[in-house]
């Protein structure tokens, strides 16, 4: 009888130990599962965060691309029948903005370089300073259009070699020096202010060299005027006649004014 009682106690003890092991294993399993679930959640959240960051970066890149071409695209869409510049030179890291004024027979555009992109004709542009302008005007006949260009060529004065087989003529008047020359149907003049010790020759040579590589629109008659005495957007002007229509481009930088005109020939 004692043997049977002893055997029963032994069996119960073994069962109790087995139960404890099973519970411990279950707890470990649940702990492992919980840890795995937590790890998976963190990994998922991290992946989601990375995805959102990538999407944000892509959106910023896309926005920057749209910003650079936005104004020119808006102008082309607003005035599909008009011949417009496809390039307006800006300072690096600036954005092109524009304001327009449309009449019965003419279109005027003022261009601005700003730190931010604004809507076409945004009222706030009235408080900004333009860097360039565009204007076209239609006339009743070609003679009126040609007269409106105000082309002027004066071959008097001292001859100046401008390179590329082009000779200019320089003379002084009212405290200024005027250097003029002709290329095809284009008349070109650079004005320098004597009091400021300005020399028109280097500027004229740069223009001649540039026009050896670039092609301006073919005009009925054209006039390019570079005024070294000015610093605003009206300082440099390119005007020409095309049939009954005249075009006038202005930019605060001489070569940039020419590049605007060249872009209209592409």
C-alpha positions, 0 to 999 in steps of 0.5 A: 500500500505504501508503494502504491501511495509513493508511486501516485505521489511521484506521478502527480509530481511529474505531471505538475512539472510538465504543466509548469514547463508547458505554461513557461513555453506558452508564455515564451511563445506569447512573448516571442510573438508579441516581440515579433509583432512589435518589431514588425509594426516598427519596421512598417512605420519606418518604411511608411515614414521613408516612403512619405519622405521620398514622396515629399522629395519627389514632389518638391523636385517636380514643383521646382521643375514646374516653377522654372517653366511655369510662367512661359507655359502660362503665357503661351497658353494665354496667347497662343496666336502671339509670337513670344520669347522662349527664353528670358535670362534670370539670375541663378536661383530666381523664378520668372514671373510676368504681368500682361496688358492686352489691347486691341492691336497690341500685347505688352508683358513685363517680366520679373525675377523673384524668389517665389512663383506667383500667378500670372498677373498677380496684383503683388507684381505691381510692387516689384521691379521688372527685369525685361519687357515684351511688346508687339503692335499691329499697324495698318500697313508695313510702312507704318510698322517700319517707321515705328521701329525708329531705325537709325544708322549714323556712319559718321565719325571714327571708324572702329574695327569690331572684329569679324570683318565688321566696322563701326563708327563712333562719334560724340554728342552731348556728353555721350559716345555713340558707336554704330554699325550694321549687320544685314537689316539690323542697325546697332548702336551702343551709347556710353556716358563720357562722364562715367568713363564708359567705353562702348567698344568692348560691349560692341565687340561682345555683341558682334561675337555673339551674333556670329554664333546666334541668329536674330529674326530676319526683319524688314528693318531692325534696331538694337540700342544698348544704353550703358548709361541706364541700369533698368530693364529699358537699358537695352532694346531690340526692335524689328518689323515683321510685315505689319507687326513690330516687336520690341524686347527690353532687358537690363542686360545687353546679351540677355536682350539679344538672347530673348530675340534669338529665342523667337527665331527658334 
